[in-house]
């Protein structure tokens, strides 16, 4: 089986599980992307490794990275411009989530296995606090200016 089809199947399975879990709770899942070296999309659609935007898509917006490692988000606080896509990548051996503290939830990832990534584009200024719903002591903040 090719690496792409395995990654696409994992992403599809994760989206299906997240949809089933979030449907009754009113959660909003925005994006689950397999990790890749450079973000390629400005929308919130799942894509496989190397699946960059087509020529018809607009240029990619700015993006920033948060790495999940040793039961911690790094950096804990990140300041970005409006329109920035933030990508969280799990580099830990345990699964983690990225869940907005807002009520209702602005974003909530499914459990991310090692190497999986979740992305969200921040379209409005503000301070956005988030945590791992599996390990609630893990917390971080995105400040959008």
C-alpha positions as CSV (number, residue, x, y, z in Angstrom):
1,X,0.0,0.0,0.0
2,X,1.4,3.4,-0.9
3,X,2.2,6.0,1.8
4,X,-0.4,8.4,0.4
5,X,-3.2,5.9,0.5
6,X,-2.4,4.9,4.1
7,X,-2.3,8.5,5.2
8,X,-5.5,9.3,3.3
9,X,-7.2,6.3,4.9
10,X,-6.0,7.4,8.4
11,X,-7.2,10.9,7.8
12,X,-10.6,9.6,6.6
13,X,-10.9,7.3,9.6
14,X,-10.0,10.1,12.0
15,X,-12.6,12.4,10.4
16,X,-15.3,9.8,10.6
17,X,-14.6,9.1,14.3
18,X,-14.4,12.8,15.0
19,X,-17.7,13.4,13.2
20,X,-19.4,10.6,15.2
21,X,-18.1,11.9,18.5
22,X,-18.7,15.6,17.8
23,X,-22.2,15.2,16.2
24,X,-24.0,15.0,19.5
25,X,-21.9,17.5,21.3
26,X,-22.2,20.3,18.7
27,X,-18.4,20.3,18.2
28,X,-17.0,21.9,15.0
29,X,-14.2,20.0,13.3
30,X,-12.3,22.3,10.9
31,X,-9.4,20.2,9.6
32,X,-7.3,17.1,10.1
33,X,-4.2,17.0,7.9
34,X,-1.5,14.4,7.8
35,X,1.8,16.1,8.7
36,X,3.8,17.5,5.8
37,X,6.8,19.8,5.5
38,X,5.0,22.9,4.3
39,X,1.3,24.0,4.5
40,X,-0.2,24.1,1.1
41,X,-3.9,25.1,1.5
42,X,-5.8,28.1,2.7
43,X,-9.1,26.2,3.2
44,X,-10.1,23.7,5.7
45,X,-10.2,20.6,3.5
46,X,-8.3,17.4,4.4
47,X,-5.4,16.7,2.1
48,X,-2.8,13.9,1.7
49,X,1.0,14.3,1.9
50,X,2.2,16.4,-1.0
51,X,-1.3,17.4,-2.0
52,X,-0.7,21.1,-2.6
53,X,-3.1,23.6,-4.0
54,X,-4.0,23.5,-7.6
55,X,-3.3,26.4,-9.9
56,X,-6.9,27.6,-9.5
57,X,-6.5,28.1,-5.7
58,X,-5.5,31.4,-4.1
59,X,-2.0,31.8,-2.7
60,X,-1.4,30.2,0.7
61,X,-1.9,32.4,3.7
62,X,0.7,32.8,6.4
63,X,1.1,29.9,8.8
64,X,2.7,29.1,12.0
65,X,3.6,25.8,13.8
66,X,2.9,24.4,17.2
67,X,4.6,21.2,18.1
68,X,3.1,18.8,20.7
69,X,6.0,17.1,22.5
70,X,6.5,15.7,26.0
71,X,2.9,16.4,27.0
72,X,3.3,20.1,26.2
73,X,2.4,22.6,23.4
74,X,5.4,24.5,22.1
75,X,5.3,27.4,22.0
76,X,2.8,27.7,24.8
77,X,1.8,31.2,23.5
78,X,1.9,32.2,19.8
79,X,1.1,35.6,18.3
80,X,-0.1,35.6,14.7
81,X,-1.7,38.0,12.2
82,X,-5.4,37.7,11.2
83,X,-5.8,35.1,8.5
84,X,-2.9,32.9,9.7
85,X,-3.3,29.1,9.6
86,X,-1.8,27.5,12.7
87,X,-0.7,23.9,12.4
88,X,-0.4,21.7,15.4
89,X,1.8,18.6,14.9
90,X,1.9,15.7,17.4
91,X,5.5,14.7,17.9
92,X,4.7,12.8,21.1
93,X,4.3,9.0,21.5
94,X,0.8,9.5,23.0
95,X,-2.4,10.8,21.2
96,X,-3.4,14.4,21.9
97,X,-6.1,16.8,20.8
98,X,-6.3,20.5,20.2
99,X,-9.5,21.8,21.7
100,X,-10.7,25.4,22.0
101,X,-11.8,26.6,25.5
102,X,-14.5,28.8,23.9
103,X,-18.1,27.8,24.4
104,X,-19.3,26.8,21.8
105,X,-16.0,25.2,20.7
106,X,-14.4,27.2,17.9
107,X,-12.2,24.2,16.9
108,X,-11.7,20.7,18.2
109,X,-9.4,18.1,16.6
110,X,-9.9,14.4,16.8
111,X,-7.1,12.5,18.7
112,X,-3.9,13.0,16.8
113,X,-1.5,10.1,16.7
114,X,2.3,10.6,16.4
115,X,3.0,12.5,13.2
116,X,-0.6,13.7,12.7
117,X,-1.4,17.4,12.3
118,X,-4.4,19.6,12.8
119,X,-4.8,23.1,11.3
120,X,-7.1,26.1,11.9
121,X,-7.2,29.5,10.3
122,X,-7.7,32.4,12.7
123,X,-9.9,34.9,10.8
124,X,-10.6,37.4,13.7
125,X,-8.4,39.2,16.2
126,X,-8.6,38.0,19.8
127,X,-7.0,35.6,22.4
128,X,-7.8,32.0,21.8
129,X,-7.0,29.5,24.6
130,X,-6.9,25.8,23.9
131,X,-6.1,22.5,25.6
132,X,-5.7,18.8,25.1
133,X,-9.0,17.1,26.0
134,X,-7.2,13.9,26.8
135,X,-4.6,15.6,29.1
136,X,-6.3,18.8,30.3
137,X,-3.2,20.1,32.0
138,X,-1.8,20.7,28.5
139,X,-2.7,24.3,27.6
140,X,-1.8,26.9,25.1
141,X,-2.8,30.3,23.7
142,X,-3.0,31.9,20.3
143,X,-3.1,35.7,20.1
144,X,-4.4,37.0,16.8
145,X,-3.7,40.7,16.0
